[in-house]
Amino acid sequence: MTGAGAGAALVVLYTGMMAAADGITKFIAGGYAAPQLFVLSSALVLAFTLGAARAQGKSAVEGIRLRSVRPMAVRAVLTVVASVAFFMAFRLLPFADVFLFIGLIPMFAAALSGPVLNEAPRPMAWAALALGAGGVLFLMPGGLSGAQAGHGWALLAALSGTGSMLAARVIARVERVPLAQVFWPNAALMGVMALALPLVWKPMPLADLGWVAAYAAALFAARYVVAEALRLLPAYVATPLMNLQFVWMVGIGLVAFEEVPTAGTWMGVTLVIGSGFWLVADESLARARASRLAAALVAE
């Protein structure tokens, strides 16, 4: 398999892992409160992270040490908010409907990259964001008056998730600490959720504990798989492929939860995915123009 073929295969694997983690979240949300899932799964992710540091020949402290304390604090807080908001969204909305809000994250990132990263988005980015926002409205045929609590949670999850991603990029500009980027947000999530755990704890059978372990393993593995995929495949190619997550989510929703997406969901997803392709194409064309201009200047 070529590098590009391997990269594409890893992206497909990544989308499957993320959809599986989301499916487990929806399953657990039906019987348990958010703190129970996140305390147990975060503890496992922390153990996986420290084990990965040892496998790389580093001590635990070396593997999670970083200098960007303030950006990491922001990332940790936003990760906690996004995790709880997604949990509530999966509890209240059909599985595939949440994908529309997940699909908006790249467009929110494009819109917020100006004030956060001093990377001013081009007009086409704003147009793509408007198109994606129109896609979300297909979930509410009656307009915004048809919005439900689940839509509010999903929107909060998308916005806070975008903020967490932008904070991660701020950190990555200064230092390359992938294990720390996994460890500290999950440590914050576990710490905050542990405060509420005694109030909501329910005994879990061994099978449900197995699902929590599978959730933690899927999240941890997905982060490593996508990093390798982006090493082998250009981001402008990988990003549209990540929309395959919707296909996985439809399949899981149908088989596990007997949910059939409505016509509005299909139309909304079409607009969100189309706006994502538009955003990627605009970025690709801009880079090509910049490369030709640089080549022309060198030739002169």
Secondary structure, 3 states (H helix, E strand, C coil): CCHHHHHHHHHHHHHHHHHHHHHHHHHHHCCCCHHHHHHHHHHHHHHHHHHHHHHCCCCHHHHHCCCCHHHHHHHHHHHHHHHHHHHHHHHHCCHHHHHHHHHCHHHHHHHHHHHHHCCCCCHHHHHHHHHHHHHHHCCCCCCHHHCCHHHHHHHHHHHHHHHHHHHHHHHHHHCCCHHHHHHHHHHHHHHHHHHHHHHHCCCCCHHHHHHHHHHHHHHHHHHHHHHHHHHHCCHHHHHHHHHHHHHHHHHHHHHHHCCCCCHHHHHHHHHHHHHHHHHHHHHHHHHHHHHHHHHHHHHC
